[in-house]
Every structure is written in structure tokens, then in C-alpha cells.
Amino acid sequence: MTSQADKTQTKPPEVPIESPLAIPQATTAGSRIFNRMLAAFHYRDFRVLWFGSCTSSIGTWMQNVAENWLVLSLTGSAFFLGLDAFLQQLPIILFMLIGGVLADRFDRRRTLIVSQYIQMSCAFTLAMLVYSGHVHIWQILSLSFITGSAQAFGGPASQALVPSLVDKSVLPNAIALNSIQFNLARVIGPLLAGATLAAFGMVMCFGLNGLSFLVVIVALMALHVKHIAPAAPKRLRDELIGGLSYVKNHESLLELTILAATLTFFAFSMLTFLPLFAREVFRQDVGLYSRLMAFSATGSVIGALIIAWLGRYKRMGLTSLIMQGLGGLLIIAFASSRTLWLSEILLLAFGVCLMVVFSSVTSLVQLIAPNELRGRVMSIYMVALRGGMPLGSLISGYVASKIGAPTVLVVNGILLTFVATYFFLRSKTVREL
């Protein structure tokens, strides 16, 4: 939905999108499905950025696994696991709204490049600290906060950049393919981390992550995107208030944002607690933790492939509510399970639900937001989406240190299902999107 002023604007879009490559005539049902699932790959800039981002995401997940195991080894505490996750995401709450304003005002590609350099420096710093044998928990927590700060400014620029790389008709497909690369990295990264930790140690995991940022930096430099500055930029405060006011007065955007916040607040603590389940419930080591992460990520890839094939489908909002409610039930089942194979299947199914909800809701927000406000709208959405992660991890981590992680997950699963049921019964706006 746009205002009358939006409808009458005649300024060119921020980035001219190149025409897609000619798609060969599909001769079989399989090839037609394949072409439909990979529609956004027919745009050169999207392909370049996708492959660069996938490489970097693999390195990031290698570091996440190694860092969680490092924190657990140093402290043996569920609270510090939650605190580290909290400090990685806290800057999202503090700085991302400002990052959204900057994404609408400045060159989004250059903003992303600066963000990658900062994150790369943090990865190499952690590698050197571990190599020297002088690593302490406060250093890990500090680097997590700095990394999160870089992501707070790069995230809105990244989200706002994607619609400039493809035609609007294939935007849901592009978002789903981005989800696939992120979750392919969640499969490959933890498995590589497990093998690398066993063969070479933590230093190599952190060092490889640092190197992976060079790939995405080169990809960003290779894009043909050109920034068109706003005609008359306002004061930062006025632009920030304008974005907040737009979301507040747009019922569907507001409800989708709330839905995203509850999803991450209640659901992501399960991934944070996987090291505890690997060590304390199933009495195994980092190898099992990596495998559990891989099952969850594989489910997410399947969910993203489903959304990539569907593209823009009817009742995306209703589907999201159903899958979020099912995800809450799967969390309860996983927390109650003491059978490894069953827990792995539940993680796989949870990953499918999580990704269907995430891709569908994100696509809806991107489709609704006008280009001149997209950076700010997406920053508000991402504050809700990613801000729920640290708050949920911190609170769940503290409570888990008192009553145990399985009990906390049961409560979170019940609350997640309750929220989905509430929106299903009370929100006609989301149901009909």
C-alpha cells in the first residue's frame, strides 16, 4: 500500500535492473520446476552477490559453532552462551534504525563493504587471541558486540539492495534463494567447523571466517549497481520518525513486524541451547552439536526451496501463521525427546517451519514497502526480527541456568503456538495477505 504521493512520483528507481537472460524453453516438468525455483539467478548482479554471500555465510557459521564451543569450554555456563548471543544481536536494537536511515540516504553497496571489513577484522582478532592462548570471555563478548554493530548498519543496506537487483515479480524467489544460501551455509558451515575443530582447532575456524569476508567484498565491488541519492535529504531524526510513522500507520506492516519479533524471541533459543543438548542430554561432543545444527539447517533449506518454487503465492500470511504454530509444537516435542534420531527429525521439521515463516513474512514486507522508504521499513522489521533473538536468548539462558534448558524450551514452544493462534483468530489482515 502506498500513499497518493507515492503513486504520482515519477523519479527513476534507485538502480536500473538489467533484463534477465533468456530462459530456454522448458521441455520437461522437472526443467520447468528448476527454472521457476532459480528465477532470480537470471539476473547477473543477484548471482554475483549470492555466491559471495554464501561463501561468507559458511565462514560465519564455522565461527558461530567454534565460538559457542569456546564459550562453553571457558565458562560451562548456559547464561554465558545466552549472553554472547545477546551481545551479538544487541546492536540490532540500538543502531539498526539509524542504519535504515543511512541505507536510504547513502550508497548501500559501499555501506555493506565497510560492514564486511569490520566483521573481518573481528574474526582475525579472535583468531589471534585464541592462537596466543590469552583469550578471555570478556574479549569474546566485546568482539561479538562490535560484529553485531557492523551488522546493524550493513543489514538494512543488504535488505534494501536486493529489490534493486531483480524485478519485483521475482522478489519472493530472490528472498527465498537468499534464505537457501544462508541455510546451505548452516549445513556446510557446522560440518566444516566440526571437521576443522577436530583436525586443526579453533584458530583455523576463526581465520577461515576472516578470509571468507574477502569473497563477499569482491562480489560487492563487482556489482553494477549505481546509487541515486535522494533529491532533498531531511534531517536524520525526521527521516527516522517518518519511517516509524509509516510502519505504525500501515496495519499489515505493523502486524507482520510483531509476528517476526515473537518468532525469533521464542524460537531461536532452541538453536542457542543445542550445545547443551549435545553435551548434557545426549552425552556427546562438538561433533553431535555440528550434526544437530546441520539437521536444522537442512530443514531450513527445504523450506526455502518450497518458497522459491511457490514464488508469490496466495495466503502467504495464513500459511505463515499455521507454520509458526506448528513450529511451537515441534519445539515442545524436541525439548521432551531423549531419543537422538527422533530429535534430529524434529529439528529438520522445525527448520522447514522456521524458514517458511521467515521467507513468507520477509517477502510480504519487501513487497509492501516503497523503494524510497525501504531501508527504514526493513530496518524496523529487522530490529523486530533480529532483536527478538538476543532478548529471547538472554532471558531463556538465564532461566535455563535455574530450571534447565528443556523446561524453558517447552514454555517457549507453548507461547509461540499461542501467539500464532491469537493472530489466526484475531487478525484478518495477516490471514488475507
Secondary structure, DSSP 8 states (H G I E B T S, - for coil): ---HHHHH-----SS------------SHHHHHHHHHTGGGGSHHHHHHHHHHHHHHHHHHHHHHHHHHHHHHHH--HHHHHHHHHHHHHHHHHHHHHHHHHHHHS-HHHHHHHHHHHHHHHHHHHHHHHHHT---HHHHHHHHHHHHHHHHHHHHHHHHHGGGTS-GGGHHHHHHHHHHHHHHHHHHHHHHHHHHHHHT-HHHHHHHHHHHHHHHHHHHHT--------SS---HHHHHHHHHHHHHT-HHHHHHHHHHHHHHHHHTHHHHTHHHIIIIIS---HHHHHHHHHHHHHHHHHHHHHHHHH-S-TTHHHHHHHHHHHHHHHHHHHHH---HHHHHHHHHHHHHHHHHHHHHHHHHHHHHS-GGGHHHHHHHHHHHHHHHHHHHHHHHHHHHHHH-HHHHHHHHHHHHHHHHHHHHHH-HHHHT-
